[in-house]
Amino acid sequence: MAANNRVIRTISTIDLNEARHIVDEGIRIASTDGGKPVVVAVSDHNGDLVAFSRMDGAPVRSVTIATNKAYTAARTTSSTTALAKRLKDEGRDVLVYGDPRFSLFPGGTPVRRGETVIGAVGISGRSAEEDQQLADRIASLPA
């Protein structure tokens, strides 16, 4: 589309309603599956926080960890687990990105609609594997 001879581009990003739905579903699952309390963070496609919740009893340190996992997954369009594996296989350090917020802890997953990354989920508070499993599960929820 053009307005005044300028091209207008639309950017697909997660909206607040969808981000809240993902957070609510993550908290619902985590509160009923018998696991430890978690923090759920949802970012937009740039990695900026859109929605967030910390269950009672979730570690305070998990707040920063979950938001950084979502940030990393959005910025790299990759799960934090896959990113860590790729960097290890390439013999590279996360410092190559020059971003101190990047996290290689499992538990960050992009939210996709089709082939487009519209945001990301970060989970923290459980084991690495459990964080990643929950993030993958709620990131793939239908809109």
C-alpha positions in Angstrom: 0.0 0.0 0.0 1.1 3.5 -0.6 0.2 6.7 1.2 1.6 9.9 -0.2 3.9 7.8 -2.4 5.4 6.1 0.6 5.3 2.3 1.2 3.5 1.3 4.4 4.7 -1.9 5.8 2.8 -3.8 8.4 4.7 -5.8 11.0 3.2 -8.9 12.4 3.6 -9.0 16.1 1.8 -10.5 19.0 -1.0 -8.4 20.5 -1.8 -8.0 24.2 -4.8 -10.4 24.1 -2.8 -13.2 22.6 0.1 -12.6 25.0 -2.2 -12.7 28.0 -3.8 -15.9 26.7 -0.4 -17.5 26.5 0.6 -16.3 30.0 -2.8 -17.4 31.4 -2.5 -20.9 29.8 1.1 -21.3 31.0 0.1 -20.5 34.6 -3.0 -22.8 34.3 -0.9 -25.7 33.1 1.9 -25.0 35.6 -0.5 -24.8 38.5 -2.2 -28.1 37.7 0.7 -30.4 36.6 2.3 -30.9 40.0 5.6 -29.1 39.0 7.3 -26.2 40.7 5.9 -22.6 40.3 7.1 -20.7 37.3 7.5 -17.3 35.7 5.9 -16.8 32.3 7.1 -14.0 30.1 5.8 -13.2 26.6 7.6 -10.7 24.3 6.8 -9.2 21.0 8.8 -9.9 17.8 11.5 -7.5 19.0 11.9 -9.2 22.4 10.1 -6.4 24.3 7.9 -7.6 27.1 4.2 -7.7 26.4 2.8 -9.9 29.2 4.2 -11.5 32.3 3.2 -13.4 35.4 5.0 -14.9 38.4 3.4 -17.7 40.3 3.4 -17.5 44.1 6.6 -19.3 45.2 8.5 -18.9 41.9 12.1 -17.7 42.5 12.6 -14.0 42.2 15.7 -14.6 40.0 13.3 -16.3 37.5 11.8 -13.0 36.6 14.9 -11.7 34.8 15.7 -15.2 33.5 12.3 -15.7 31.9 12.2 -12.3 30.3 15.7 -12.8 28.9 14.7 -16.2 27.5 11.8 -14.6 25.7 14.0 -11.7 24.5 16.6 -14.1 23.1 14.1 -16.4 21.4 12.4 -13.4 19.7 15.7 -11.8 18.6 17.2 -15.0 17.2 13.9 -16.6 16.0 15.1 -19.8 17.7 14.5 -21.6 20.9 17.2 -20.9 23.5 18.0 -24.7 23.5 18.5 -24.7 19.7 20.6 -21.6 19.9 22.8 -23.0 22.6 23.3 -26.2 20.6 24.1 -24.3 17.4 26.7 -22.1 19.1 28.3 -25.1 20.8 28.5 -27.0 17.5 30.1 -24.0 15.8 32.5 -23.5 18.7 31.2 -20.0 19.3 30.2 -18.1 22.4 26.9 -16.2 22.9 29.1 -13.0 23.3 29.4 -12.9 19.5 25.9 -11.3 19.5 27.2 -8.4 21.7 24.0 -8.4 23.7 24.2 -9.1 27.5 20.5 -10.0 27.7 20.9 -13.1 25.5 20.3 -16.3 27.4 21.3 -19.8 26.5 19.3 -21.3 29.3 16.5 -23.7 28.0 13.0 -22.3 28.2 12.7 -19.7 25.5 10.7 -20.4 22.3 9.5 -18.2 19.5 5.7 -17.8 18.9 5.0 -18.3 15.2 2.0 -17.7 13.0 2.8 -19.6 9.9 6.4 -18.8 9.1 6.4 -15.5 10.9 7.8 -15.0 14.4 5.3 -12.7 16.2 6.8 -13.0 19.6 8.3 -15.4 22.1 7.7 -17.1 25.4 10.2 -17.4 28.3 9.7 -19.9 31.2 11.8 -20.1 34.3 11.5 -21.8 37.7 11.8 -25.5 36.9 14.5 -27.8 35.5 15.9 -26.7 32.1 14.1 -29.5 30.3 10.8 -28.7 32.1 11.1 -25.0 31.3 11.7 -25.8 27.6 8.8 -28.3 27.4 6.3 -25.8 28.9 7.6 -22.9 26.7 7.2 -25.1 23.6 3.8 -26.2 24.6 2.3 -22.8 25.2 4.1 -21.1 22.3 2.3 -23.4 20.0 -1.2 -22.6 21.3 -3.7 -21.5 18.7 -4.4 -17.8 18.5 
